[in-house]
């Protein structure tokens, strides 16, 4: 609308900066700017802090219910994951990529196994 292009917002929750995942996502972001490819047009936010309780709730509710253990170590359900996270944020498994606009979550196990991050975007 009005000639503005919107970018998806991707948040990478990581433990430290300059991860290989961050570098690859930045390459795709630059590619998106050069080629005007909608698939790669996004704004990357790298967060070293853990997600807020509300963000975690959104993330868990965006995943399949039986996959909560992929985000929270030892979780058996969404409610269990929220309780574990509330008691100890270190149970959150990083890195984790969140596409807030499309409701897609790529937990650490998926990110670490993915050779081509294009599949995630």
Backbone as CSV, one residue per row, in Angstrom:
resi,resn,N_x,N_y,N_z,CA_x,CA_y,CA_z,C_x,C_y,C_z
1,UNK,0.841,-1.176,0.000,0.000,0.000,0.000,0.887,1.241,0.000
2,UNK,0.553,2.222,-0.805,1.275,3.471,-0.918,2.716,3.262,-1.373
3,UNK,2.973,2.196,-2.091,4.306,1.974,-2.627,5.316,1.466,-1.601
4,UNK,4.864,1.192,-0.401,5.781,0.683,0.619,5.837,-0.834,0.544
5,UNK,6.998,-1.371,0.727,7.121,-2.818,0.800,7.323,-3.198,2.254
6,UNK,6.610,-4.191,2.666,6.755,-4.626,4.046,7.680,-5.825,4.097
7,UNK,8.391,-5.908,5.170,9.298,-7.027,5.383,8.766,-7.857,6.546
8,UNK,8.931,-9.144,6.417,8.606,-10.026,7.532,9.602,-9.773,8.647
9,UNK,9.193,-10.010,9.841,10.099,-9.872,10.979,10.501,-11.271,11.428
10,UNK,11.800,-11.530,11.374,12.354,-12.784,11.867,13.173,-12.472,13.107
11,UNK,12.993,-13.252,14.141,13.796,-13.099,15.341,14.599,-14.377,15.548
12,UNK,15.882,-14.192,15.697,16.768,-15.309,16.004,17.147,-15.186,17.472
13,UNK,16.655,-16.104,18.272,17.042,-16.149,19.684,18.297,-17.005,19.755
14,UNK,19.397,-16.387,20.142,20.690,-17.068,20.152,21.380,-16.861,21.496
15,UNK,22.427,-17.615,21.728,23.209,-17.460,22.958,24.296,-16.410,22.802
16,UNK,24.814,-16.275,21.584,25.893,-15.327,21.342,25.772,-14.801,19.923
17,UNK,26.467,-13.710,19.641,26.432,-13.100,18.311,27.355,-13.848,17.352
18,UNK,27.174,-13.552,16.070,28.008,-14.091,15.004,27.916,-15.609,14.869
19,UNK,26.735,-16.137,15.067,26.555,-17.562,14.841,26.490,-17.813,13.346
20,UNK,26.741,-19.024,12.934,26.685,-19.340,11.508,25.266,-19.151,10.971
21,UNK,24.270,-19.407,11.818,22.879,-19.209,11.406,22.637,-17.733,11.107
22,UNK,23.098,-16.857,11.981,22.927,-15.413,11.782,23.610,-14.955,10.499
23,UNK,24.803,-15.444,10.244,25.534,-15.059,9.045,24.787,-15.486,7.787
24,UNK,24.254,-16.703,7.789,23.530,-17.205,6.619,22.246,-16.416,6.406
25,UNK,21.520,-16.106,7.477,20.295,-15.321,7.353,20.587,-13.919,6.827
26,UNK,21.695,-13.350,7.246,22.084,-12.027,6.757,22.391,-12.085,5.264
27,UNK,23.045,-13.148,4.815,23.312,-13.318,3.381,22.012,-13.358,2.594
28,UNK,21.017,-14.106,3.093,19.730,-14.191,2.409,19.010,-12.848,2.418
29,UNK,19.145,-12.102,3.506,18.507,-10.797,3.601,19.100,-9.860,2.542
30,UNK,20.407,-9.893,2.379,21.065,-9.070,1.354,20.626,-9.517,-0.034
31,UNK,20.530,-10.820,-0.250,20.053,-11.356,-1.521,18.639,-10.852,-1.813
32,UNK,17.791,-10.830,-0.807,16.418,-10.343,-0.966,16.370,-8.887,-1.366
33,UNK,17.269,-8.087,-0.807,17.323,-6.669,-1.164,17.781,-6.492,-2.607
34,UNK,18.733,-7.287,-3.029,19.275,-7.154,-4.392,18.304,-7.655,-5.450
35,UNK,17.621,-8.751,-5.170,16.771,-9.384,-6.171,15.304,-9.010,-6.012
36,UNK,14.966,-8.328,-4.919,13.586,-7.971,-4.616,12.709,-9.214,-4.449
37,UNK,13.314,-10.303,-3.994,12.607,-11.550,-3.761,11.821,-11.468,-2.455
38,UNK,10.515,-11.677,-2.544,9.676,-11.589,-1.342,10.059,-12.647,-0.310
39,UNK,10.505,-13.805,-0.797,10.868,-14.881,0.123,11.982,-14.454,1.071
40,UNK,12.902,-13.627,0.584,14.057,-13.252,1.388,14.001,-11.820,1.894
41,UNK,12.844,-11.183,1.806,12.711,-9.811,2.307,12.199,-9.880,3.747
42,UNK,13.092,-9.650,4.656,12.719,-9.677,6.066,13.659,-8.785,6.850
43,UNK,13.231,-8.496,8.030,14.067,-7.751,8.970,14.507,-8.752,10.032
44,UNK,15.804,-8.919,10.170,16.348,-9.880,11.125,16.649,-9.194,12.447
45,UNK,16.108,-9.734,13.499,16.406,-9.274,14.850,17.114,-10.420,15.564
46,UNK,18.261,-10.139,16.109,18.981,-11.149,16.878,18.838,-10.786,18.345
47,UNK,18.279,-11.701,19.101,18.041,-11.491,20.528,18.927,-12.423,21.338
48,UNK,19.712,-11.850,22.209,20.521,-12.666,23.115,19.766,-12.935,24.405
49,UNK,18.776,-12.111,24.695,17.923,-12.337,25.861,16.885,-13.393,25.512
50,UNK,16.425,-14.131,26.494,15.377,-15.117,26.217,14.065,-14.410,25.891
51,UNK,13.136,-15.114,25.249,11.840,-14.517,24.929,11.076,-14.146,26.202
52,UNK,10.170,-13.192,26.061,9.291,-12.866,27.180,8.307,-14.018,27.366
53,UNK,7.613,-14.008,28.461,6.612,-15.050,28.720,5.534,-15.030,27.629
54,UNK,5.115,-13.839,27.199,4.109,-13.727,26.138,4.642,-14.258,24.814
55,UNK,5.878,-13.914,24.481,6.473,-14.429,23.249,6.557,-15.952,23.282
56,UNK,6.963,-16.499,24.425,7.059,-17.949,24.540,5.692,-18.599,24.373
57,UNK,4.676,-17.992,24.928,3.318,-18.523,24.788,2.904,-18.540,23.315
58,UNK,3.177,-17.466,22.597,2.855,-17.403,21.171,3.630,-18.475,20.408
59,UNK,4.901,-18.615,20.725,5.737,-19.595,20.036,5.221,-21.014,20.265
60,UNK,4.936,-21.337,21.502,4.464,-22.686,21.822,3.108,-22.981,21.191
61,UNK,2.243,-21.983,21.161,0.922,-22.184,20.568,0.977,-22.243,19.049
62,UNK,2.078,-21.815,18.448,2.242,-21.884,16.995,2.767,-23.239,16.547
63,UNK,3.289,-23.996,17.487,3.843,-25.312,17.170,2.796,-26.384,17.404
64,UNK,3.084,-27.575,16.899,2.225,-28.702,17.219,2.384,-29.015,18.699
65,UNK,1.286,-29.335,19.340,1.270,-29.482,20.794,2.289,-30.483,21.331
66,UNK,2.525,-31.558,20.596,3.460,-32.572,21.089,4.921,-32.209,20.843
67,UNK,5.178,-31.030,20.286,6.554,-30.625,20.007,7.090,-29.582,20.979
68,UNK,6.417,-29.361,22.083,6.855,-28.337,23.042,8.254,-28.623,23.586
69,UNK,8.640,-29.896,23.627,9.976,-30.253,24.123,11.086,-29.741,23.209
70,UNK,10.739,-29.386,21.957,11.750,-28.841,21.052,12.162,-27.423,21.446
71,UNK,11.276,-26.716,22.153,11.593,-25.365,22.622,12.025,-25.345,24.080
72,UNK,11.372,-26.167,24.890,11.648,-26.187,26.328,12.106,-27.587,26.723
73,UNK,13.294,-27.657,27.244,13.883,-28.933,27.612,13.013,-29.687,28.623
74,UNK,12.664,-30.918,28.284,11.923,-31.779,29.187,10.430,-31.536,29.241
75,UNK,9.909,-30.642,28.428,8.469,-30.346,28.455,7.669,-31.489,27.845
76,UNK,6.500,-31.742,28.432,5.628,-32.793,27.931,4.353,-32.246,27.301
77,UNK,4.077,-30.967,27.507,2.898,-30.324,26.948,3.160,-28.819,26.891
78,UNK,2.248,-28.102,26.272,2.393,-26.650,26.196,2.352,-26.043,27.593
79,UNK,1.402,-26.465,28.408,1.291,-25.921,29.765,2.522,-26.265,30.597
80,UNK,3.001,-27.488,30.461,4.213,-27.882,31.173,5.394,-27.030,30.720
81,UNK,5.487,-26.776,29.414,6.573,-25.942,28.871,6.503,-24.527,29.433
82,UNK,5.304,-23.958,29.494,5.146,-22.602,30.039,5.543,-22.552,31.509
83,UNK,5.152,-23.577,32.260,5.517,-23.632,33.684,7.024,-23.772,33.864
84,UNK,7.631,-24.664,33.092,9.085,-24.858,33.191,9.819,-23.570,32.826
85,UNK,9.355,-22.904,31.779,10.005,-21.671,31.337,9.840,-20.559,32.369
86,UNK,8.676,-20.485,32.955,8.425,-19.455,33.977,9.347,-19.657,35.182
87,UNK,9.588,-20.902,35.536,10.442,-21.212,36.684,11.934,-21.084,36.372
88,UNK,12.315,-21.346,35.119,13.735,-21.285,34.748,13.860,-21.055,33.248
89,UNK,14.172,-19.827,32.848,14.261,-19.494,31.428,15.388,-20.244,30.726
90,UNK,16.308,-20.819,31.472,17.416,-21.551,30.851,16.970,-22.873,30.238
91,UNK,15.727,-23.261,30.461,15.205,-24.472,29.825,14.909,-24.244,28.345
92,UNK,14.913,-22.970,27.921,14.678,-22.628,26.511,15.880,-23.045,25.677
93,UNK,15.617,-23.768,24.608,16.675,-24.283,23.741,16.951,-23.304,22.604
94,UNK,18.181,-22.870,22.519,18.599,-21.932,21.477,19.682,-22.571,20.620
95,UNK,19.827,-22.131,19.384,19.134,-21.046,18.702,17.732,-21.455,18.269
96,UNK,16.906,-20.452,18.076,15.532,-20.656,17.638,15.172,-19.490,16.723
97,UNK,14.644,-19.806,15.560,14.256,-18.784,14.592,12.740,-18.695,14.565
98,UNK,12.229,-17.459,14.701,10.784,-17.248,14.725,10.396,-16.292,13.602
99,UNK,9.487,-16.739,12.758,8.893,-15.889,11.725,7.534,-15.464,12.279
100,UNK,7.503,-14.306,12.905,6.298,-13.839,13.598,5.134,-13.630,12.634
101,UNK,5.414,-13.165,11.432,4.345,-12.856,10.481,3.665,-14.106,9.939
102,UNK,4.421,-15.170,9.767,3.863,-16.411,9.225,3.600,-17.464,10.296
103,UNK,3.925,-17.147,11.549,3.689,-18.102,12.629,4.523,-19.363,12.515
104,UNK,5.746,-19.237,11.992,6.615,-20.400,11.830,7.728,-20.351,12.871
105,UNK,7.957,-21.483,13.494,9.005,-21.615,14.500,9.980,-22.678,14.012
106,UNK,11.257,-22.338,14.018,12.296,-23.315,13.689,13.148,-23.500,14.934
107,UNK,12.835,-24.521,15.726,13.589,-24.735,16.968,15.017,-25.160,16.691
108,UNK,15.790,-25.195,17.753,17.226,-25.449,17.627,17.531,-26.726,16.860
109,UNK,16.788,-27.784,17.092,17.090,-29.058,16.440,16.916,-28.951,14.928
110,UNK,15.928,-28.188,14.483,15.712,-28.000,13.049,16.807,-27.106,12.469
111,UNK,17.131,-26.015,13.174,18.174,-25.102,12.685,19.522,-25.789,12.573
112,UNK,19.848,-26.606,13.554,21.159,-27.254,13.558,21.265,-28.348,12.504
113,UNK,20.134,-28.928,12.107,20.153,-29.996,11.115,19.990,-29.486,9.692
114,UNK,19.543,-28.242,9.537,19.257,-27.702,8.214,20.543,-27.207,7.557
115,UNK,20.832,-27.759,6.416,22.020,-27.332,5.679,21.722,-26.075,4.864
116,UNK,20.517,-25.979,4.335,20.142,-24.836,3.513,18.991,-24.108,4.187
117,UNK,19.280,-22.941,4.742,18.271,-22.191,5.483,17.156,-21.671,4.592
118,UNK,17.318,-21.747,3.272,16.244,-21.339,2.364,14.982,-22.148,2.662
119,UNK,15.156,-23.387,3.104,14.007,-24.248,3.403,13.163,-23.698,4.542
120,UNK,13.764,-22.913,5.416,13.071,-22.390,6.582,12.317,-21.102,6.286
121,UNK,12.709,-20.403,5.233,12.167,-19.071,4.987,10.947,-19.058,4.110
